[in-house]
Amino acid sequence: MCCITWKTARIFLILHHHCLGLNILLLKLLIILLKLLIILVIVVLLEFKREIYITFIIVV
């Protein structure tokens, strides 16, 4: 019984460690994606602002 629980515990620990590594990797990917999204939004807003300024200048 003790041997079985030790083996399952070891397997669980290995799996948990593996999952933890995957979670950290996913978290890093998520952070990178969020940064890219923020940059994209800023670029789009800047372009949009420029368009507004151009149309405003043309109108005025």
N, C-alpha and C positions, 0 to 999 in steps of 0.2 A: 504493500500500500504506500509506504513512505517513498519507495523507489519510483512508483508511478507518479505520485504527486510532484516529486522532485523533477522528473522528466517533463511533465506537463508545465510545471512552473518555468523550467529552463526554456522550453519551446515558446511559452507565452512571453517571457522576457526578451527572447530573440525577436519574436514578431513585433512586440511593443517597441523595441529599439528601432527596428526596420520602419515601422509605421511612423515613429517620431521623426526619423530622418526624412521620410517622405513628406510629412506634415511641414517640416522646416523648409524643404525644397519648394513645396506648394506655396507656402507663405512668402518665400523670396520671389517666386514667379508672380504672385498676386501683387506684391509691392512694386515690382518692375512694371507690370501691366498698368497699375494705378498711376505710376509716374508718367508713363507714356500717354495715358489718357489725359492727365492734367496738362502735359505739354501740348497735346493735340488741341485741347479746349482753349488754351492760351493762344496758340497760333491762329485758330479759327476766329477767336474773339478779336485778335489784333487785325486780321484780314478784314473782318466784318467792320471794325472801327474805321479802318482805312477807307473801305467802301462808303461808309456813312459820311466820313469827312469829304471824300471826293464828290459825292452827290450833294452834300451840303454846300460845298464851294461852288459847284455848277449851278445849283439853285440860287444861291446868293450872288 
